[in-house]
């Protein structure tokens, strides 16, 4: 080999694919981290919605029980003898 001949450098051959690999890896990392953040946000929103629904069901149940109680008390005062007879019959069965 002559001293004035140069050996071709492997740097361009290795650098371009390596840079492309690093770029693609960075894109994937960004997409995956964005996906995880979106998932955490969705889970937090779902927890808030579930809490709101639970509170609404609790209020609805309390109102329903209160309304049934009022209705039964009204019926008991409107038909006292009949209610007593029917209650005794129901208990006896």
C-alpha positions in Angstrom: 0.0 0.0 0.0 1.3 3.4 -0.9 1.6 6.0 1.8 -0.3 8.6 -0.2 -3.4 6.4 -0.7 -6.1 6.7 2.0 -8.2 4.0 3.4 -11.9 4.9 2.9 -13.4 6.1 6.1 -16.1 4.0 7.6 -17.6 7.0 9.5 -20.1 8.0 6.8 -21.2 4.4 6.3 -21.8 3.9 10.1 -22.9 7.4 11.0 -25.9 7.7 8.7 -27.6 4.5 9.7 -26.7 5.2 13.4 -28.2 8.7 13.2 -31.3 7.3 11.5 -31.6 4.6 14.2 -31.3 7.2 17.0 -33.9 9.5 15.3 -36.4 6.6 14.9 -35.7 5.6 18.5 -36.4 9.2 19.7 -39.6 9.3 17.7 -40.8 6.0 19.2 -39.8 7.1 22.7 -41.8 10.3 22.2 -44.9 8.5 20.9 -44.8 5.9 23.7 -44.4 8.6 26.4 -47.3 10.6 24.9 -49.4 7.4 24.9 -48.7 6.8 28.5 -49.5 10.4 29.4 -52.8 10.2 27.5 -53.6 7.0 29.3 -52.9 8.5 32.7 -55.1 11.5 31.8 -57.9 9.2 30.7 -57.7 7.2 33.9 -57.9 10.4 36.0 -60.9 11.6 34.0 -62.6 8.3 34.4 -62.1 8.3 38.2 -63.7 11.8 38.4 -66.6 10.7 36.2 -67.1 7.5 38.3 -67.0 9.6 41.5 -69.7 11.9 40.1 -71.9 9.0 39.1 -71.5 7.4 42.5 -72.6 10.6 44.1 -75.6 11.0 41.8 -76.7 7.4 42.5 -76.3 8.0 46.2 -78.5 11.2 46.0 -81.1 9.4 43.8 -81.3 6.4 46.2 -81.7 8.7 49.2 -84.5 10.7 47.5 -86.2 7.5 46.4 -86.1 6.0 49.9 -87.4 9.3 51.3 -90.2 9.5 48.8 -91.3 5.9 49.5 -91.2 6.6 53.2 -93.4 9.7 52.7 -95.8 7.7 50.6 -96.1 4.9 53.1 -96.7 7.3 55.9 -99.4 9.1 53.9 -101.1 5.8 53.1 -100.8 4.7 56.8 -102.6 7.9 57.9 -105.2 7.7 55.1 -106.1 4.1 55.6 -105.1 3.2 59.1 -107.5 0.2 59.7 -106.9 -1.4 56.3 -103.2 -1.0 56.5 -103.1 -2.6 60.0 -105.2 -5.6 58.7 -103.1 -6.0 55.6 -99.8 -5.8 57.5 -101.0 -8.4 60.0 -102.0 -10.6 57.1 -98.6 -10.2 55.4 -96.7 -10.9 58.6 -98.9 -14.0 59.3 -98.1 -15.5 55.9 
